[in-house]
Amino acid sequence: MADETPVQVLHEPERRAQTKSYMWLLRSGEDDGVPIILYKYSETRARDTAVDFLEGFQGYLMCDGYSGYNKVKTAKRLACWAHIRRYLIDAIPKGKQLDYTQPAVQGVMYTNQLFDKEDKIRQKYKSPDAIKEERLSQEKPVVEGFLSWLEKQNPARGSRSDKAPTYIRNRREHLAAYLGMGAAVFRIIFPRMQSGRSSLAEKGGCSVIPRQEHRQVP
């Protein structure tokens, strides 16, 4: 799993305190081993940082929609279903959360089914082979139904309701990739970063202030 978040660095040589920097994070999967979490500080969000950070990596890579990860050619890409659900939730008009005629509400219902099934499968099964078998049996029909639903969506271009379908369509080829790989993760999970000054990326005596927290995406 990989992600990057803006940070504010104080007293960095030749840079203003208000200049946006980035903390890059890489976390190992959910294979019941001790999680490995790596942090990398960068002055920019340049895509070459992702390539340098993941140089030599071969395996499954789950990340958001940032195109910089597209240059990591040796990785098998996965889409994060938590990001998918969040975009759909954000697309629901105010006060319409229980209006099942709303396309975004329908999309959320599909993702909620997947989250429920995935949690139950992971609680009951531990081996990658068993997880793969259950995902193909229980989750694949839901994913297929979701993709069929997605094809029918035709919101006005540029509208609020268009943002989620566009985001999802741009990741369509990666949505079902996790089903056939029991060791692959379903959503991005990262540790919380303390708000306020942090020593995670101190560089040359600089203080770092994360602009947001990394945590399991709802």
C-alpha positions as CSV (number, residue, x, y, z in Angstrom):
1,M,0.0,0.0,0.0
2,A,1.3,3.4,-0.9
3,D,0.1,6.9,-0.3
4,E,1.4,10.5,0.0
5,T,0.2,13.4,2.1
6,P,1.1,17.1,2.3
7,V,3.3,18.3,5.2
8,Q,4.5,21.7,6.3
9,V,8.2,21.9,7.0
10,L,9.6,24.7,9.3
11,H,13.1,26.1,9.0
12,E,14.0,24.1,5.9
13,P,17.0,25.8,4.2
14,E,16.1,27.9,1.2
15,R,12.4,27.1,1.5
16,R,9.5,29.1,3.0
17,A,7.6,27.5,5.9
18,Q,4.4,27.7,3.9
19,T,5.8,25.7,1.0
20,K,4.0,22.4,0.5
21,S,6.1,19.2,1.0
22,Y,5.1,15.6,1.0
23,M,5.5,12.6,3.2
24,W,5.3,9.3,1.3
25,L,4.3,6.1,3.1
26,L,4.6,2.5,2.1
27,R,3.0,-0.3,4.1
28,S,3.2,-4.1,3.7
29,G,0.1,-6.1,3.3
30,E,-2.2,-8.0,5.6
31,D,-0.5,-11.4,5.7
32,D,-0.6,-11.7,9.5
33,G,3.1,-10.8,9.7
34,V,4.5,-7.8,11.5
35,P,3.5,-4.7,9.4
36,I,6.4,-2.9,7.8
37,I,5.8,0.8,7.4
38,L,8.3,3.1,5.6
39,Y,8.3,6.9,5.4
40,K,10.0,9.0,2.8
41,Y,10.2,12.8,2.8
42,S,10.2,14.7,-0.5
43,E,10.0,18.4,-1.3
44,T,7.6,17.7,-4.1
45,R,5.0,15.2,-5.3
46,A,7.0,14.5,-8.4
47,R,6.2,11.1,-9.9
48,D,9.9,10.2,-9.9
49,T,9.7,10.0,-6.1
50,A,7.3,7.1,-6.3
51,V,9.6,5.3,-8.8
52,D,12.7,5.9,-6.6
53,F,10.7,4.9,-3.4
54,L,9.5,1.6,-5.0
55,E,12.6,0.8,-7.1
56,G,12.9,-3.0,-7.4
57,F,9.5,-3.7,-5.8
58,Q,7.6,-6.6,-7.3
59,G,4.2,-7.5,-6.0
60,Y,0.8,-5.9,-5.4
61,L,0.6,-2.2,-5.1
62,M,-2.6,-0.5,-3.8
63,C,-2.7,3.3,-4.0
64,D,-5.1,6.1,-4.8
65,G,-5.5,7.7,-8.2
66,Y,-2.3,9.6,-8.4
67,S,-0.7,9.0,-11.8
68,G,2.8,9.0,-10.4
69,Y,2.4,5.4,-9.4
70,N,1.8,4.4,-13.1
71,K,5.5,4.6,-13.6
72,V,6.1,1.7,-11.2
73,K,6.0,-0.9,-14.0
74,T,7.0,-3.9,-12.0
75,A,4.0,-3.7,-9.6
76,K,0.5,-5.3,-10.0
77,R,-1.9,-2.4,-9.4
78,L,-5.0,-2.7,-7.1
79,A,-7.7,-0.2,-6.6
80,C,-8.7,0.9,-3.0
81,W,-12.3,0.2,-2.4
82,A,-12.4,2.6,0.5
83,H,-11.5,5.4,-1.8
84,I,-14.3,4.2,-4.2
85,R,-16.8,4.3,-1.4
86,R,-15.7,7.7,-0.2
87,Y,-16.2,9.3,-3.6
88,L,-19.7,7.8,-3.8
89,I,-20.6,9.0,-0.3
90,D,-19.3,12.5,-1.2
91,A,-21.6,12.5,-4.3
92,I,-24.8,11.9,-2.3
93,P,-26.9,15.2,-2.1
94,K,-27.4,16.6,1.3
95,G,-30.3,14.9,3.1
96,K,-30.6,12.1,0.5
97,Q,-28.5,9.5,2.3
98,L,-31.6,7.2,2.5
99,D,-33.0,8.0,-0.9
100,Y,-32.3,4.7,-2.8
101,T,-33.3,6.3,-6.1
102,Q,-30.0,8.3,-5.9
103,P,-27.3,6.7,-8.0
104,A,-24.6,7.5,-5.5
105,V,-26.7,5.8,-2.7
106,Q,-27.0,2.7,-4.9
107,G,-23.2,2.7,-5.5
108,V,-22.6,2.9,-1.8
109,M,-24.9,0.0,-1.2
110,Y,-22.7,-2.1,-3.5
111,T,-19.6,-1.1,-1.7
112,N,-21.1,-1.7,1.7
113,Q,-21.9,-5.3,0.7
114,L,-18.3,-5.8,-0.3
115,F,-17.0,-4.3,2.9
116,D,-19.3,-6.6,4.9
117,K,-18.3,-9.7,3.0
118,E,-14.6,-8.9,3.1
119,D,-14.6,-8.4,6.9
120,K,-16.5,-11.6,7.5
121,I,-14.2,-13.6,5.1
122,R,-11.0,-12.2,6.8
123,Q,-12.4,-13.0,10.2
124,K,-13.1,-16.6,9.3
125,Y,-10.3,-17.5,6.9
126,K,-6.5,-16.9,7.1
127,S,-4.9,-18.7,4.2
128,P,-4.6,-16.8,0.9
129,D,-6.1,-19.8,-1.0
130,A,-9.2,-19.9,1.2
131,I,-9.6,-16.1,1.0
132,K,-9.3,-16.2,-2.8
133,E,-11.9,-19.0,-3.0
134,E,-14.4,-17.1,-0.8
135,R,-13.8,-13.8,-2.6
136,L,-14.6,-15.4,-6.0
137,S,-17.7,-17.1,-4.5
138,Q,-19.1,-14.2,-2.5
139,E,-17.6,-10.9,-3.7
140,K,-17.2,-11.4,-7.4
141,P,-20.9,-11.3,-8.2
142,V,-21.2,-8.1,-6.2
143,V,-18.3,-6.5,-8.1
144,E,-19.8,-7.6,-11.4
145,G,-23.2,-6.1,-10.4
146,F,-21.4,-2.9,-9.4
147,L,-19.6,-2.7,-12.8
148,S,-22.9,-3.3,-14.6
149,W,-24.4,-0.5,-12.5
150,L,-21.5,1.8,-13.3
151,E,-22.0,1.3,-17.1
152,K,-25.5,2.7,-16.8
153,Q,-24.5,5.9,-15.1
154,N,-24.6,9.0,-17.3
155,P,-24.5,12.1,-15.2
156,A,-24.0,15.6,-16.6
157,R,-20.4,16.1,-17.4
158,G,-18.6,18.2,-14.8
159,S,-21.5,18.0,-12.3
160,R,-21.1,16.9,-8.7
161,S,-22.6,13.5,-9.5
162,D,-20.1,13.0,-12.3
163,K,-17.0,13.1,-10.1
164,A,-17.5,9.6,-8.5
165,P,-18.3,7.7,-11.8
166,T,-15.3,9.4,-13.5
167,Y,-13.0,8.5,-10.6
168,I,-14.2,4.9,-10.6
169,R,-14.1,4.4,-14.4
170,N,-10.5,5.6,-14.4
171,R,-9.6,2.7,-12.1
172,R,-11.9,0.1,-13.6
173,E,-9.2,-2.2,-14.8
174,H,-7.9,-2.5,-11.2
175,L,-11.2,-2.9,-9.3
176,A,-11.5,-6.7,-9.6
177,A,-7.8,-7.5,-9.5
178,Y,-7.9,-8.4,-5.8
179,L,-10.5,-11.1,-6.2
180,G,-8.1,-13.6,-7.7
181,M,-5.3,-13.0,-5.2
182,G,-6.0,-14.1,-1.6
183,A,-2.9,-12.3,-0.3
184,A,-3.9,-9.0,-1.9
185,V,-5.5,-6.2,0.2
186,F,-9.0,-4.8,-0.2
187,R,-8.4,-1.2,1.0
188,I,-5.6,1.0,2.2
189,I,-4.8,1.0,5.9
190,F,-2.2,3.4,7.3
191,P,-1.3,4.4,10.9
192,R,-2.3,7.7,12.3
193,M,0.2,10.5,12.1
194,Q,0.2,12.8,15.1
195,S,-1.1,16.3,14.5
196,G,1.3,19.1,15.4
197,R,5.0,18.9,15.0
198,S,6.4,15.5,14.1
199,S,9.9,14.0,14.0
200,L,8.9,11.4,11.3
201,A,10.6,13.4,8.6
202,E,13.0,15.6,10.4
203,K,15.6,16.7,7.9
204,G,18.5,18.8,8.8
205,G,16.9,20.1,11.9
206,C,13.6,20.8,10.3
207,S,10.3,20.4,12.0
208,V,7.4,18.8,10.1
209,I,3.7,19.5,10.6
210,P,1.4,16.9,8.8
211,R,-1.6,18.6,7.3
212,Q,-3.8,15.6,7.7
213,E,-3.9,12.2,9.4
214,H,-3.4,8.9,7.7
215,R,-5.8,6.3,8.9
216,Q,-8.0,3.5,7.6
217,V,-10.2,5.2,5.0
218,P,-13.8,4.9,5.9
